[in-house]
């Protein structure tokens, strides 16, 4: 279970970087060797490390940047791949996210983020 | 790249099983040993093989079951883990999906499905 905790810590570091608007930390979190991809809610998919970081830069530098709180994160590790599913508390509602990580240079680095809306009637289960 | 093609074939088999309403094929596609999870559009997350298959049974047996066409699938393999990002053409619009696979007993089996809506203004990129 220790690996699960390490992946959950990497997941938390991602949300901390976003909350702090810290692009240096955000850059450190995303994998440098593995392919990375990102599916922001309602956007077309983004492929490539630079393109993904550019998208976070745009979101973080926006005056409308939302506050996001990661809630009820659950991790699963298989080999050098880690998956986290968590809610994202944003405003009065929730998104749901799939976050993927890979063990790269001894550290868990993000390879994929997919966040999307929940139905208005959804509640935390 | 051969592994990418094998993962894309498994991804296609998933959509074929859905299109055919074939729960036996759907059951065969989902991993038996690895943990499985599923995020249907707008739903709370579903954890566990039986719970995930039950959800597909409900969707497949519904008179309102949509036709879904997988479009522009892109795969990435890292070790025994495979990731596919694809559009899902459904009615006049598109969803976007993250589908995860693991090599289990020599075959690529699904471990995660996350589908969500695109903004109305989105087009295939």
gemmi code that builds the backbone of each chain (N, CA, C; Angstrom):
import gemmi

chains = {
    "A": [
        ("UNK", (0.826, -1.204, 0.000), (0.000, 0.000, 0.000), (0.865, 1.261, 0.000)),
        ("UNK", (2.182, 1.078, 0.288), (3.043, 2.259, 0.351), (3.089, 2.959, -0.999)),
        ("UNK", (3.105, 2.171, -2.068), (3.131, 2.771, -3.407), (1.877, 3.589, -3.652)),
        ("UNK", (0.724, 3.067, -3.196), (-0.508, 3.828, -3.344), (-0.389, 5.184, -2.654)),
        ("UNK", (0.223, 5.187, -1.479), (0.376, 6.449, -0.741), (1.308, 7.404, -1.482)),
        ("UNK", (2.353, 6.851, -2.106), (3.263, 7.705, -2.873), (2.536, 8.328, -4.069)),
        ("UNK", (1.691, 7.542, -4.725), (0.932, 8.073, -5.863), (-0.077, 9.120, -5.392)),
        ("UNK", (-0.700, 8.862, -4.250), (-1.638, 9.853, -3.699), (-0.910, 11.146, -3.335)),
        ("UNK", (0.337, 11.030, -2.862), (1.111, 12.235, -2.546), (1.435, 13.013, -3.817)),
        ("UNK", (1.757, 12.307, -4.895), (2.016, 12.981, -6.177), (0.744, 13.661, -6.678)),
        ("UNK", (-0.393, 12.991, -6.489), (-1.682, 13.559, -6.896), (-1.972, 14.841, -6.109)),
        ("UNK", (-1.685, 14.795, -4.822), (-1.893, 15.974, -3.964), (-0.972, 17.111, -4.393)),
        ("UNK", (0.274, 16.763, -4.771), (1.237, 17.791, -5.206), (0.734, 18.500, -6.464)),
        ("UNK", (0.052, 17.749, -7.330), (-0.540, 18.345, -8.535), (-1.582, 19.399, -8.154)),
        ("UNK", (-2.473, 19.049, -7.239), (-3.513, 20.012, -6.854), (-2.923, 21.176, -6.048)),
        ("UNK", (-1.869, 20.898, -5.264), (-1.197, 21.980, -4.529), (-0.562, 22.969, -5.508)),
        ("UNK", (0.083, 22.446, -6.556), (0.715, 23.322, -7.556), (-0.329, 24.197, -8.223)),
        ("UNK", (-1.486, 23.603, -8.531), (-2.558, 24.375, -9.153), (-3.064, 25.446, -8.193)),
        ("UNK", (-3.294, 25.066, -6.932), (-3.837, 26.013, -5.949), (-2.881, 27.181, -5.730)),
        ("UNK", (-1.568, 26.881, -5.771), (-0.569, 27.927, -5.543), (-0.278, 28.711, -6.814)),
        ("UNK", (-0.808, 28.240, -7.958), (-0.490, 28.890, -9.223), (0.998, 28.787, -9.534)),
        ("UNK", (1.609, 27.686, -9.123), (3.068, 27.510, -9.195), (3.417, 26.677, -10.430)),
        ("UNK", (3.747, 27.361, -11.527), (4.021, 26.646, -12.774), (5.325, 25.843, -12.701)),
        ("UNK", (6.256, 26.268, -11.846), (7.499, 25.494, -11.706), (7.180, 24.123, -11.080)),
        ("UNK", (6.371, 24.148, -10.052), (5.958, 22.892, -9.421), (5.112, 22.063, -10.383)),
        ("UNK", (4.217, 22.738, -11.128), (3.384, 22.022, -12.097), (4.256, 21.339, -13.150)),
        ("UNK", (5.290, 22.032, -13.610), (6.185, 21.458, -14.615), (6.924, 20.251, -14.052)),
        ("UNK", (7.344, 20.339, -12.774), (8.086, 19.242, -12.155), (7.216, 18.003, -11.992)),
        ("UNK", (5.906, 18.217, -11.863), (5.003, 17.093, -11.613), (4.767, 16.259, -12.869)),
        ("UNK", (4.754, 16.903, -14.037), (4.441, 16.169, -15.268), (5.675, 15.424, -15.782)),
        ("UNK", (5.438, 14.213, -16.284), (6.526, 13.339, -16.736), (7.341, 13.997, -17.836)),
        ("UNK", (8.641, 13.707, -17.819), (9.531, 14.275, -18.826), (9.830, 13.281, -19.938)),
        ("UNK", (9.764, 11.989, -19.638), (10.119, 10.976, -20.640), (8.873, 10.324, -21.251)),
        ("UNK", (7.914, 10.017, -20.434), (6.698, 9.364, -20.929), (5.839, 10.372, -21.703)),
        ("UNK", (5.039, 9.847, -22.616), (4.059, 10.683, -23.319), (3.040, 11.222, -22.320)),
        ("UNK", (2.660, 12.482, -22.475), (1.648, 13.040, -21.585), (0.477, 13.597, -22.398)),
        ("UNK", (-0.676, 13.526, -21.760), (-1.930, 13.937, -22.398), (-2.815, 14.576, -21.334)),
        ("UNK", (-3.748, 15.407, -21.785), (-4.620, 16.095, -20.834), (-5.982, 16.363, -21.470)),
        ("UNK", (-7.026, 16.029, -20.736), (-8.397, 16.291, -21.194), (-9.070, 17.209, -20.178)),
        ("UNK", (-8.995, 18.508, -20.435), (-9.712, 19.466, -19.595), (-11.211, 19.336, -19.884)),
        ("UNK", (-12.043, 19.692, -18.901), (-13.495, 19.518, -19.092), (-13.992, 20.246, -20.338)),
        ("UNK", (-14.533, 19.489, -21.258), (-15.145, 20.074, -22.445), (-14.171, 20.436, -23.556)),
        ("UNK", (-12.866, 20.291, -23.317), (-11.871, 20.629, -24.334), (-11.569, 19.427, -25.219)),
        ("UNK", (-11.010, 19.703, -26.396), (-10.405, 18.638, -27.172), (-9.136, 18.166, -26.459)),
        ("UNK", (-8.712, 16.926, -26.720), (-7.532, 16.399, -26.027), (-6.261, 17.170, -26.387)),
        ("UNK", (-5.370, 17.247, -25.413), (-4.085, 17.908, -25.603), (-2.991, 16.855, -25.487)),
        ("UNK", (-2.142, 16.807, -26.500), (-1.061, 15.823, -26.542), (0.280, 16.548, -26.454)),
        ("UNK", (1.191, 16.028, -25.628), (2.553, 16.558, -25.581), (2.807, 17.385, -24.337)),
        ("UNK", (3.990, 17.204, -23.755), (4.333, 17.872, -22.487), (4.223, 19.398, -22.588)),
        ("UNK", (4.791, 19.984, -23.618), (4.789, 21.447, -23.705), (3.376, 21.978, -23.887)),
        ("UNK", (2.601, 21.294, -24.736), (1.234, 21.721, -24.996), (0.381, 21.613, -23.723)),
        ("UNK", (0.601, 20.533, -22.968), (-0.149, 20.360, -21.718), (0.229, 21.444, -20.718)),
        ("UNK", (1.534, 21.706, -20.580), (1.962, 22.754, -19.632), (1.464, 24.130, -20.069)),
        ("UNK", (1.466, 24.380, -21.377), (0.923, 25.648, -21.875), (-0.544, 25.810, -21.472)),
        ("UNK", (-1.292, 24.701, -21.525), (-2.713, 24.794, -21.170), (-2.867, 25.128, -19.690)),
        ("UNK", (-2.027, 24.549, -18.848), (-2.096, 24.869, -17.418), (-1.671, 26.307, -17.168)),
        ("UNK", (-0.682, 26.763, -17.917), (-0.255, 28.162, -17.786), (-1.425, 29.099, -18.086)),
        ("UNK", (-2.168, 28.789, -19.152), (-3.307, 29.637, -19.515), (-4.361, 29.630, -18.418)),
        ("UNK", (-4.632, 28.440, -17.874), (-5.673, 28.333, -16.840), (-5.223, 29.032, -15.562)),
        ("UNK", (-3.970, 28.803, -15.177), (-3.460, 29.364, -13.922), (-3.358, 30.883, -13.987)),
        ("UNK", (-3.033, 31.401, -15.180), (-2.855, 32.854, -15.290), (-4.168, 33.583, -15.551)),
        ("UNK", (-5.266, 32.819, -15.672), (-6.561, 33.449, -15.924), (-7.092, 34.109, -14.653)),
        ("UNK", (-7.683, 35.288, -14.794), (-8.284, 35.911, -13.600), (-9.457, 35.095, -13.063)),
        ("UNK", (-9.987, 34.217, -13.899), (-11.125, 33.393, -13.473), (-10.681, 32.033, -12.938)),
        ("UNK", (-9.388, 31.890, -12.649), (-8.896, 30.586, -12.184), (-9.698, 30.117, -10.976)),
        ("UNK", (-10.282, 28.933, -11.087), (-11.101, 28.463, -9.966), (-10.241, 27.883, -8.847)),
        ("UNK", (-10.807, 27.820, -7.675), (-10.208, 27.059, -6.581), (-10.681, 25.617, -6.716)),
        ("UNK", (-9.747, 24.682, -6.680), (-10.089, 23.268, -6.801), (-9.569, 22.528, -5.581)),
        ("UNK", (-10.458, 21.760, -4.960), (-10.049, 20.935, -3.825), (-10.233, 19.472, -4.194)),
        ("UNK", (-9.156, 18.705, -4.063), (-9.220, 17.268, -4.352), (-9.850, 16.548, -3.174)),
        ("UNK", (-10.869, 15.737, -3.461), (-11.627, 15.072, -2.402), (-11.737, 13.582, -2.694)),
        ("UNK", (-11.547, 12.761, -1.669), (-11.838, 11.326, -1.739), (-11.019, 10.627, -2.826)),
        ("UNK", (-9.709, 10.904, -2.854), (-8.838, 10.300, -3.870), (-8.576, 8.827, -3.553)),
        ("UNK", (-8.669, 8.008, -4.595), (-8.385, 6.573, -4.457), (-7.336, 6.178, -5.490)),
        ("UNK", (-6.277, 5.492, -5.049), (-5.159, 5.140, -5.930), (-5.098, 3.644, -6.172)),
        ("UNK", (-4.528, 3.295, -7.320), (-4.286, 1.899, -7.675), (-2.984, 1.865, -8.461)),
        ("UNK", (-2.051, 1.012, -8.033), (-0.746, 0.917, -8.697), (-0.605, -0.446, -9.336)),
        ("UNK", (-0.130, -0.439, -10.593), (0.155, -1.684, -11.312), (1.507, -1.506, -11.982)),
        ("UNK", (2.538, -2.194, -11.463), (3.879, -2.031, -12.000), (4.369, -0.612, -11.790)),
        ("UNK", (4.756, 0.054, -12.891), (5.253, 1.427, -12.762), (4.166, 2.437, -13.118)),
        ("UNK", (2.915, 1.966, -13.202), (1.805, 2.852, -13.555), (0.876, 3.033, -12.361)),
        ("UNK", (0.482, 4.260, -12.112), (-0.446, 4.550, -11.035), (-1.663, 5.293, -11.546)),
        ("UNK", (-2.815, 4.965, -10.976), (-4.070, 5.620, -11.358), (-4.716, 6.187, -10.109)),
        ("UNK", (-5.187, 7.421, -10.189), (-5.946, 8.017, -9.094), (-7.286, 8.481, -9.639)),
        ("UNK", (-8.335, 8.151, -8.937), (-9.665, 8.700, -9.223), (-10.042, 9.570, -8.031)),
        ("UNK", (-10.454, 10.790, -8.306), (-10.834, 11.681, -7.209), (-11.902, 12.657, -7.680)),
        ("UNK", (-12.613, 13.192, -6.717), (-13.509, 14.304, -7.002), (-12.706, 15.597, -6.954)),
        ("UNK", (-13.172, 16.583, -7.693), (-12.609, 17.928, -7.615), (-13.739, 18.862, -7.190)),
        ("UNK", (-13.633, 19.375, -5.965), (-14.639, 20.326, -5.464), (-14.302, 21.686, -6.056)),
        ("UNK", (-15.229, 22.235, -6.800), (-14.967, 23.479, -7.530), (-16.235, 24.314, -7.471)),
        ("UNK", (-16.137, 25.452, -6.817), (-17.337, 26.241, -6.565), (-18.279, 25.413, -5.706)),
        ("UNK", (-19.555, 25.405, -6.066), (-20.513, 24.644, -5.281), (-20.699, 23.221, -5.765)),
        ("UNK", (-19.951, 22.815, -6.810), (-20.172, 21.503, -7.390), (-18.920, 20.647, -7.397)),
        ("UNK", (-19.055, 19.545, -8.107), (-17.946, 18.596, -8.182), (-17.676, 18.198, -9.629)),
        ("UNK", (-16.384, 18.040, -9.931), (-15.958, 17.323, -11.120), (-15.442, 15.961, -10.662)),
        ("UNK", (-15.222, 15.083, -11.633), (-14.576, 13.803, -11.331), (-13.343, 13.708, -12.224)),
        ("UNK", (-12.254, 13.171, -11.671), (-11.000, 13.145, -12.425), (-10.348, 11.777, -12.428)),
        ("UNK", (-9.754, 11.451, -13.572), (-8.812, 10.344, -13.699), (-7.427, 10.965, -13.852)),
        ("UNK", (-6.532, 10.656, -12.937), (-5.153, 11.143, -13.017), (-4.214, 9.944, -13.088)),
        ("UNK", (-3.325, 9.948, -14.086), (-2.400, 8.822, -14.267), (-0.972, 9.266, -13.997)),
        ("UNK", (-0.195, 8.324, -13.450), (1.192, 8.599, -13.074), (2.076, 7.448, -13.535)),
        ("UNK", (3.368, 7.773, -13.723), (4.356, 6.750, -14.053), (5.564, 6.964, -13.151)),
        ("UNK", (6.208, 5.863, -12.769), (7.418, 5.962, -11.946), (8.575, 6.290, -12.880)),
        ("UNK", (9.103, 7.485, -12.713), (10.116, 8.002, -13.642), (11.268, 8.577, -12.805)),
        ("UNK", (12.438, 7.957, -12.907), (13.570, 8.436, -12.117), (13.311, 8.343, -10.630)),
        ("UNK", (12.551, 7.329, -10.238), (12.293, 7.103, -8.814), (11.160, 7.927, -8.237)),
        ("UNK", (10.527, 8.751, -9.071), (9.424, 9.587, -8.569), (8.183, 9.366, -9.429)),
        ("UNK", (7.031, 9.504, -8.821), (5.777, 9.382, -9.560), (5.482, 10.695, -10.279)),
        ("UNK", (5.399, 10.622, -11.599), (5.153, 11.804, -12.423), (3.849, 11.624, -13.198)),
        ("UNK", (3.157, 12.716, -13.402), (1.844, 12.678, -14.046), (1.972, 12.457, -15.554)),
        ("UNK", (1.141, 11.599, -16.085), (1.125, 11.370, -17.533), (-0.221, 11.723, -18.166)),
        ("UNK", (-1.265, 11.858, -17.355), (-2.589, 12.097, -17.938), (-3.505, 12.679, -16.879)),
        ("UNK", (-4.319, 13.636, -17.308), (-5.366, 14.218, -16.458), (-6.633, 14.306, -17.296)),
        ("UNK", (-7.720, 13.750, -16.774), (-9.014, 13.822, -17.456), (-10.042, 14.219, -16.395)),
        ("UNK", (-10.571, 15.426, -16.529), (-11.582, 15.895, -15.580), (-12.880, 16.170, -16.319)),
        ("UNK", (-13.992, 15.865, -15.671), (-15.284, 16.075, -16.338), (-16.366, 16.304, -15.291)),
        ("UNK", (-17.496, 16.816, -15.767), (-18.572, 17.177, -14.871), (-19.364, 15.989, -14.365)),
        ("UNK", (-19.998, 16.183, -13.243), (-20.942, 15.204, -12.721), (-22.344, 15.718, -12.988)),
        ("UNK", (-23.295, 14.802, -13.035), (-24.682, 15.231, -13.199), (-25.075, 16.075, -11.991)),
        ("UNK", (-25.932, 17.069, -12.209), (-26.319, 17.967, -11.119), (-26.847, 17.217, -9.899)),
        ("UNK", (-27.430, 16.046, -10.139), (-28.041, 15.318, -9.025), (-27.029, 14.418, -8.305)),
        ("UNK", (-25.774, 14.378, -8.829), (-24.783, 13.494, -8.224), (-24.381, 13.992, -6.845)),
        ("UNK", (-24.107, 13.050, -5.962), (-23.553, 13.378, -4.651), (-22.346, 12.486, -4.438)),
        ("UNK", (-21.505, 12.850, -3.501), (-20.353, 12.014, -3.202), (-20.831, 10.667, -2.715)),
        ("UNK", (-20.323, 9.612, -3.333), (-20.759, 8.254, -2.938), (-19.720, 7.635, -2.019)),
    ],
    "B": [
        ("UNK", (5.668, -0.341, -32.046), (4.310, 0.139, -32.320), (3.291, -1.007, -32.369)),
        ("UNK", (3.823, -2.255, -32.433), (2.903, -3.382, -32.524), (2.009, -3.449, -31.281)),
        ("UNK", (2.613, -3.135, -30.125), (1.825, -3.148, -28.887), (0.712, -2.106, -28.944)),
        ("UNK", (1.016, -0.943, -29.522), (-0.023, 0.076, -29.671), (-1.185, -0.464, -30.500)),
        ("UNK", (-0.849, -1.196, -31.560), (-1.920, -1.750, -32.409), (-2.742, -2.783, -31.647)),
        ("UNK", (-2.071, -3.570, -30.804), (-2.803, -4.570, -30.014), (-3.760, -3.873, -29.027)),
        ("UNK", (-3.301, -2.780, -28.437), (-4.162, -2.049, -27.504), (-5.327, -1.402, -28.259)),
        ("UNK", (-5.049, -0.876, -29.440), (-6.131, -0.289, -30.252), (-7.148, -1.354, -30.653)),
        ("UNK", (-6.676, -2.574, -30.898), (-7.603, -3.664, -31.240), (-8.480, -4.011, -30.041)),
        ("UNK", (-7.886, -4.001, -28.852), (-8.688, -4.256, -27.644), (-9.712, -3.145, -27.437)),
        ("UNK", (-9.299, -1.916, -27.709), (-10.214, -0.773, -27.589), (-11.383, -0.922, -28.576)),
        ("UNK", (-11.057, -1.333, -29.781), (-12.101, -1.547, -30.791), (-13.051, -2.670, -30.368)),
        ("UNK", (-12.483, -3.713, -29.774), (-13.320, -4.836, -29.314), (-14.314, -4.373, -28.247)),
        ("UNK", (-13.899, -3.427, -27.427), (-14.793, -2.866, -26.407), (-15.988, -2.180, -27.071)),
        ("UNK", (-15.707, -1.352, -28.081), (-16.813, -0.642, -28.744), (-17.668, -1.600, -29.583)),
        ("UNK", (-17.037, -2.641, -30.132), (-17.799, -3.649, -30.873), (-18.765, -4.387, -29.935)),
        ("UNK", (-18.277, -4.716, -28.755), (-19.135, -5.429, -27.787), (-20.321, -4.553, -27.403)),
        ("UNK", (-20.059, -3.267, -27.221), (-21.144, -2.350, -26.874), (-22.145, -2.252, -28.017)),
        ("UNK", (-21.623, -2.082, -29.239), (-22.502, -1.928, -30.407), (-23.377, -3.164, -30.604)),
        ("UNK", (-22.795, -4.336, -30.336), (-23.533, -5.590, -30.531), (-24.426, -5.914, -29.335)),
        ("UNK", (-24.276, -5.160, -28.243), (-25.036, -5.472, -27.026), (-24.651, -6.830, -26.472)),
        ("UNK", (-23.378, -7.183, -26.640), (-22.894, -8.530, -26.318), (-22.205, -8.503, -24.952)),
        ("UNK", (-22.953, -8.860, -23.908), (-22.397, -8.784, -22.555), (-21.319, -9.846, -22.321)),
        ("UNK", (-21.385, -10.948, -23.053), (-20.337, -11.965, -22.897), (-19.003, -11.400, -23.388)),
        ("UNK", (-19.043, -10.753, -24.542), (-17.821, -10.125, -25.062), (-17.372, -8.986, -24.145)),
        ("UNK", (-18.345, -8.218, -23.637), (-17.996, -7.111, -22.737), (-17.307, -7.638, -21.480)),
        ("UNK", (-17.826, -8.751, -20.955), (-17.226, -9.341, -19.757), (-15.800, -9.818, -20.041)),
        ("UNK", (-15.597, -10.399, -21.231), (-14.271, -10.913, -21.582), (-13.250, -9.792, -21.717)),
        ("UNK", (-13.726, -8.610, -22.105), (-12.814, -7.489, -22.356), (-12.268, -6.907, -21.055)),
        ("UNK", (-13.078, -6.896, -20.004), (-12.642, -6.263, -18.749), (-11.730, -7.201, -17.970)),
        ("UNK", (-10.699, -6.624, -17.363), (-9.679, -7.380, -16.630), (-10.301, -8.193, -15.499)),
        ("UNK", (-9.725, -9.367, -15.259), (-10.234, -10.237, -14.197), (-9.388, -10.140, -12.940)),
        ("UNK", (-8.119, -9.785, -13.095), (-7.222, -9.754, -11.933), (-6.968, -8.325, -11.450)),
        ("UNK", (-6.763, -7.417, -12.381), (-6.497, -6.030, -11.993), (-7.777, -5.361, -11.495)),
        ("UNK", (-7.611, -4.347, -10.676), (-8.759, -3.545, -10.232), (-9.352, -2.809, -11.436)),
        ("UNK", (-10.660, -2.742, -11.523), (-11.291, -2.023, -12.625), (-12.211, -0.931, -12.078)),
        ("UNK", (-12.314, 0.121, -12.866), (-13.098, 1.301, -12.497), (-13.749, 1.863, -13.753)),
        ("UNK", (-14.836, 2.594, -13.574), (-15.536, 3.140, -14.732), (-16.210, 4.459, -14.356)),
        ("UNK", (-16.013, 5.456, -15.206), (-16.645, 6.767, -15.010), (-17.522, 7.063, -16.222)),
        ("UNK", (-18.796, 6.673, -16.120), (-19.750, 7.022, -17.176), (-20.005, 8.528, -17.125)),
        ("UNK", (-20.381, 9.114, -18.270), (-20.579, 10.574, -18.294), (-21.589, 11.026, -17.243)),
        ("UNK", (-21.124, 11.865, -16.320), (-22.021, 12.440, -15.331), (-22.323, 11.562, -14.133)),
        ("UNK", (-21.841, 10.310, -14.159), (-22.112, 9.404, -13.040), (-21.016, 9.535, -11.984)),
        ("UNK", (-21.348, 9.065, -10.768), (-20.306, 8.854, -9.772), (-19.442, 7.668, -10.205)),
        ("UNK", (-18.202, 7.594, -9.716), (-17.319, 6.506, -10.144), (-17.823, 5.144, -9.697)),
        ("UNK", (-17.537, 4.141, -10.509), (-17.912, 2.769, -10.193), (-16.626, 1.969, -9.996)),
        ("UNK", (-16.537, 1.284, -8.874), (-15.358, 0.488, -8.530), (-15.738, -0.995, -8.501)),
        ("UNK", (-14.910, -1.834, -9.108), (-15.103, -3.277, -9.005), (-15.651, -3.880, -10.279)),
        ("UNK", (-15.109, -5.034, -10.647), (-15.465, -5.685, -11.904), (-16.977, -5.948, -12.022)),
        ("UNK", (-17.563, -6.523, -10.972), (-18.984, -6.864, -11.074), (-19.836, -5.612, -11.177)),
        ("UNK", (-19.481, -4.591, -10.403), (-20.247, -3.349, -10.418), (-20.139, -2.664, -11.789)),
        ("UNK", (-18.939, -2.708, -12.373), (-18.743, -2.095, -13.694), (-19.551, -2.862, -14.747)),
        ("UNK", (-19.480, -4.186, -14.707), (-20.234, -4.977, -15.692), (-21.741, -4.789, -15.500)),
        ("UNK", (-22.185, -4.694, -14.249), (-23.613, -4.440, -14.001), (-24.041, -3.119, -14.653)),
        ("UNK", (-23.161, -2.118, -14.594), (-23.505, -0.814, -15.183), (-23.629, -0.930, -16.704)),
        ("UNK", (-22.741, -1.709, -17.317), (-22.844, -1.893, -18.776), (-24.089, -2.697, -19.136)),
        ("UNK", (-24.426, -3.663, -18.268), (-25.650, -4.437, -18.501), (-26.862, -3.511, -18.510)),
        ("UNK", (-26.901, -2.595, -17.564), (-28.040, -1.670, -17.492), (-28.090, -0.772, -18.728)),
        ("UNK", (-26.923, -0.300, -19.165), (-26.895, 0.599, -20.324), (-27.259, -0.166, -21.590)),
        ("UNK", (-26.690, -1.362, -21.728), (-26.911, -2.142, -22.954), (-28.361, -2.609, -23.050)),
        ("UNK", (-28.974, -2.914, -21.916), (-30.346, -3.430, -21.959), (-31.391, -2.316, -22.010)),
        ("UNK", (-30.924, -1.065, -21.983), (-31.866, 0.055, -22.018), (-32.411, 0.252, -23.428)),
        ("UNK", (-33.708, 0.546, -23.522), (-34.262, 0.821, -24.857), (-33.655, 2.087, -25.474)),
        ("UNK", (-33.066, 2.910, -24.650), (-32.464, 4.157, -25.148), (-30.965, 3.999, -25.419)),
        ("UNK", (-30.484, 2.755, -25.470), (-29.046, 2.555, -25.676), (-28.578, 3.281, -26.938)),
        ("UNK", (-27.602, 4.157, -26.780), (-27.139, 4.924, -27.949), (-26.208, 4.103, -28.834)),
        ("UNK", (-26.099, 4.533, -30.071), (-25.054, 3.995, -30.943), (-23.807, 4.825, -30.704)),
        ("UNK", (-22.699, 4.154, -30.498), (-21.435, 4.852, -30.255), (-20.410, 4.382, -31.272)),
        ("UNK", (-19.782, 5.362, -31.930), (-18.719, 5.036, -32.876), (-17.411, 5.622, -32.356)),
        ("UNK", (-16.404, 4.767, -32.225), (-15.085, 5.217, -31.764), (-14.334, 5.857, -32.936)),
        ("UNK", (-13.842, 7.082, -32.703), (-13.204, 7.850, -33.780), (-11.837, 8.347, -33.314)),
        ("UNK", (-10.853, 8.238, -34.204), (-9.548, 8.881, -34.001), (-8.870, 8.413, -32.711)),
        ("UNK", (-8.842, 7.085, -32.525), (-8.228, 6.526, -31.315), (-6.703, 6.602, -31.395)),
        ("UNK", (-6.102, 7.023, -30.278), (-4.638, 7.093, -30.188), (-4.190, 6.315, -28.952)),
        ("UNK", (-3.203, 5.416, -29.148), (-2.763, 4.552, -28.055), (-1.354, 4.900, -27.614)),
        ("UNK", (-1.074, 4.572, -26.356), (0.273, 4.728, -25.799), (0.481, 3.583, -24.816)),
        ("UNK", (1.578, 2.850, -24.980), (1.856, 1.706, -24.119), (3.102, 1.988, -23.294)),
        ("UNK", (3.016, 1.689, -21.993), (4.162, 1.817, -21.089), (4.195, 0.558, -20.238)),
        ("UNK", (5.172, -0.316, -20.492), (5.238, -1.583, -19.767), (4.019, -2.430, -20.072)),
        ("UNK", (3.300, -2.838, -19.011), (2.112, -3.676, -19.224), (0.835, -2.838, -19.165)),
        ("UNK", (0.990, -1.510, -19.245), (-0.176, -0.623, -19.190), (-0.376, 0.078, -20.527)),
        ("UNK", (-1.608, 0.126, -20.978), (-1.936, 0.793, -22.231), (-3.004, 1.847, -22.003)),
        ("UNK", (-2.861, 2.963, -22.717), (-3.840, 4.050, -22.621), (-4.343, 4.371, -24.014)),
        ("UNK", (-5.637, 4.526, -24.157), (-6.216, 4.968, -25.428), (-7.053, 6.214, -25.154)),
        ("UNK", (-6.863, 7.224, -25.983), (-7.741, 8.393, -25.984), (-8.480, 8.390, -27.312)),
        ("UNK", (-9.775, 8.510, -27.262), (-10.545, 8.512, -28.510), (-11.800, 9.349, -28.344)),
        ("UNK", (-12.323, 9.792, -29.470), (-13.643, 10.410, -29.483), (-14.693, 9.305, -29.570)),
        ("UNK", (-15.864, 9.601, -29.040), (-17.013, 8.708, -29.186), (-18.100, 9.513, -29.892)),
        ("UNK", (-18.373, 9.141, -31.129), (-19.437, 9.794, -31.897), (-20.761, 9.209, -31.427)),
        ("UNK", (-21.621, 10.052, -30.935), (-22.868, 9.575, -30.330), (-23.956, 10.571, -30.702)),
        ("UNK", (-24.921, 10.106, -31.479), (-25.912, 11.031, -32.004), (-25.205, 12.043, -32.884)),
        ("UNK", (-25.540, 13.310, -32.738), (-24.902, 14.331, -33.557), (-23.659, 14.921, -32.928)),
        ("UNK", (-23.257, 14.430, -31.756), (-22.123, 15.046, -31.058), (-21.019, 14.063, -30.738)),
        ("UNK", (-20.107, 14.528, -29.935), (-18.959, 13.715, -29.567), (-18.738, 13.742, -28.067)),
        ("UNK", (-18.357, 12.592, -27.532), (-17.754, 12.513, -26.214), (-16.259, 12.295, -26.411)),
        ("UNK", (-15.516, 12.426, -25.313), (-14.092, 12.088, -25.351), (-13.864, 11.039, -24.264)),
        ("UNK", (-13.005, 10.056, -24.569), (-12.823, 8.948, -23.623), (-11.357, 8.666, -23.340)),
        ("UNK", (-11.092, 8.325, -22.089), (-9.826, 7.716, -21.673), (-10.126, 6.254, -21.381)),
        ("UNK", (-9.478, 5.348, -22.100), (-9.651, 3.920, -21.852), (-8.300, 3.320, -21.483)),
        ("UNK", (-8.250, 2.595, -20.357), (-6.991, 2.004, -19.895), (-7.044, 0.489, -19.982)),
        ("UNK", (-5.887, -0.080, -20.274), (-5.772, -1.524, -20.464), (-4.544, -2.043, -19.731)),
        ("UNK", (-4.581, -3.326, -19.370), (-3.420, -3.985, -18.769), (-3.211, -5.314, -19.497)),
        ("UNK", (-1.953, -5.702, -19.621), (-1.641, -6.989, -20.242), (-1.834, -8.061, -19.190)),
        ("UNK", (-2.832, -8.892, -19.412), (-3.234, -9.879, -18.410), (-3.378, -11.233, -19.116)),
        ("UNK", (-2.528, -12.180, -18.747), (-2.596, -13.493, -19.398), (-2.331, -13.395, -20.886)),
        ("UNK", (-1.483, -12.465, -21.277), (-1.107, -12.336, -22.691), (-2.065, -11.529, -23.545)),
        ("UNK", (-3.136, -11.035, -22.928), (-4.116, -10.246, -23.695), (-4.331, -8.890, -23.015)),
        ("UNK", (-4.624, -7.881, -23.823), (-4.913, -6.552, -23.283), (-6.359, -6.510, -22.795)),
        ("UNK", (-6.509, -6.270, -21.496), (-7.836, -6.213, -20.877), (-8.077, -4.820, -20.315)),
        ("UNK", (-9.335, -4.406, -20.351), (-9.689, -3.059, -19.929), (-9.686, -2.949, -18.396)),
        ("UNK", (-9.134, -1.839, -17.893), (-9.152, -1.605, -16.448), (-9.909, -0.328, -16.079)),
        ("UNK", (-10.144, 0.533, -17.064), (-10.772, 1.818, -16.744), (-11.368, 2.427, -18.003)),
        ("UNK", (-12.542, 3.024, -17.829), (-13.205, 3.777, -18.901), (-13.713, 5.077, -18.300)),
        ("UNK", (-13.333, 6.187, -18.903), (-13.821, 7.506, -18.459), (-14.268, 8.258, -19.707)),
        ("UNK", (-15.558, 8.481, -19.822), (-16.103, 9.208, -20.973), (-16.779, 10.476, -20.479)),
        ("UNK", (-16.639, 11.543, -21.254), (-17.237, 12.816, -20.851), (-17.537, 13.669, -22.067)),
        ("UNK", (-18.376, 14.683, -21.845), (-18.832, 15.519, -22.944), (-17.781, 16.518, -23.402)),
        ("UNK", (-17.926, 16.934, -24.649), (-17.121, 18.031, -25.184), (-17.984, 19.279, -25.216)),
        ("UNK", (-17.331, 20.434, -25.193), (-18.083, 21.678, -25.325), (-18.796, 21.684, -26.678)),
        ("UNK", (-19.976, 22.307, -26.740), (-20.738, 22.308, -27.990), (-19.934, 22.847, -29.168)),
        ("UNK", (-18.984, 23.738, -28.870), (-18.216, 24.340, -29.963), (-17.031, 23.485, -30.391)),
        ("UNK", (-16.786, 22.373, -29.682), (-15.625, 21.552, -30.000), (-15.772, 20.892, -31.356)),
        ("UNK", (-14.664, 20.751, -32.023), (-14.627, 19.979, -33.255), (-13.470, 19.010, -33.160)),
        ("UNK", (-13.467, 18.012, -33.998), (-12.354, 17.066, -33.991), (-11.088, 17.796, -34.370)),
        ("UNK", (-10.056, 17.659, -33.535), (-8.804, 18.363, -33.805), (-7.804, 17.435, -34.473)),
    ],
}
model = gemmi.Model(1)
for chain_id, residues in chains.items():
    chain = gemmi.Chain(chain_id)
    for i, (resn, *xyz) in enumerate(residues, 1):
        res = gemmi.Residue()
        res.name, res.seqid = resn, gemmi.SeqId(i, " ")
        for name, pos in zip(("N", "CA", "C"), xyz):
            atom = gemmi.Atom()
            atom.name, atom.element = name, gemmi.Element(name[0])
            atom.pos, atom.b_iso = gemmi.Position(*pos), 0.0
            res.add_atom(atom)
        chain.add_residue(res)
    model.add_chain(chain)
structure = gemmi.Structure()
structure.add_model(model)
structure.setup_entities()
